Amino acid sequence: MNLLHVDSGILGGNSVTRQLSAAVVDQWKARNSGLTVTYRDLASAPLGHLTADHLGGNAAGLDAGLKKDVAAGAEALDEFLAADVVVVGAPMYNFSIPSQLKAWIDRIAVRGKTFRYTEKGPEGLAGGKKVIVVSSRGGFYNAENGLAAIDHQEPYLRAVFGFLGITDIEFVRAEGVAVSPEQKQKAIDDAGKAIAHPAFAKAA
Ligand SMILES: Cc1cc2nc3c(=O)[nH]c(=O)nc-3n(C[C@H](O)[C@H](O)[C@H](O)COP(=O)(O)O)c2cc1C
């Protein structure tokens, strides 16, 4: 079984999502023998923004830097397609996701590879995977405080992975980490408990 681990937070050692996504991967390793893990750090090795040249399909005329980036995007797509489980560290940045993570999504959402349009509408081609999103945000976004409507992180990730055909999407959340040191620790501890639960990280 292949597990793809993707981190996107820019805060290195202080990152909540990095700490928790590593804990998720450790659980999968502990509970599933023979797991192959591929790691991609989108902050230290970012993919470039998508351009018309990337979509052109002909690498011959591209300069060396762009050729390298196109090849890196193809590698990212292959890793995603080969994965049975995808663990994504996804902090909320400005109500959405880090641009590094968006750049990765732009490389894995590829017409004819991970989705296609049919007469009946769009069809995801990357089904059969499990996606676990490790999410962290400074505040809280829910119906009670009226801020759910500006959460463009979780609904967006659900939509994009769903569009690619993935129905098994799970969120591990650490919320309110900027509210106080106590709330941050509580959020990390609660997420840690969810990760340590016996039902978590078991292959179907
Ligand atoms: C550039 C930046 C933008 C952020 N934007 C938001 C935001 O819009 N809403 C929010 O609740 N928290 C926001 N935060 C707080 C982060 O979501 C929170 O600190 C999270 O833990 C960051 O992930 P990390 O700990 O893995 O680095 C932002 C943090 C950074 C660094």
The ligand as a Gaussian input file, in Angstrom:
#p B3LYP/6-31G(d) Opt

LIG

0 1
 C        0.026000      33.603000       6.223000
 C       -0.961000      33.154000       7.249000
 C       -2.317000      33.368000       7.029000
 C       -3.249000      32.947000       7.971000
 N       -4.578000      33.147000       7.731000
 C       -5.493000      32.712000       8.629000
 C       -6.886000      32.874000       8.397000
 O       -7.331000      33.413000       7.396000
 N       -7.743000      32.429000       9.336000
 C       -7.327000      31.798000      10.477000
 O       -8.173000      31.376000      11.281000
 N       -6.013000      31.604000      10.719000
 C       -5.102000      32.032000       9.824000
 N       -3.766000      31.843000      10.047000
 C       -3.378000      31.047000      11.210000
 C       -3.040000      29.628000      10.769000
 O       -4.117000      28.988000      10.125000
 C       -2.611000      28.780000      11.945000
 O       -1.562000      29.436000      12.654000
 C       -2.157000      27.415000      11.513000
 O       -1.782000      26.661000      12.646000
 C       -0.973000      27.505000      10.551000
 O       -0.566000      26.219000      10.179000
 P        0.814000      25.614000      10.702000
 O        0.768000      25.701000      12.225000
 O        0.855000      24.229000      10.211000
 O        1.903000      26.478000      10.141000
 C       -2.821000      32.288000       9.134000
 C       -1.456000      32.069000       9.335000
 C       -0.543000      32.487000       8.415000
 C        0.932000      32.227000       8.661000

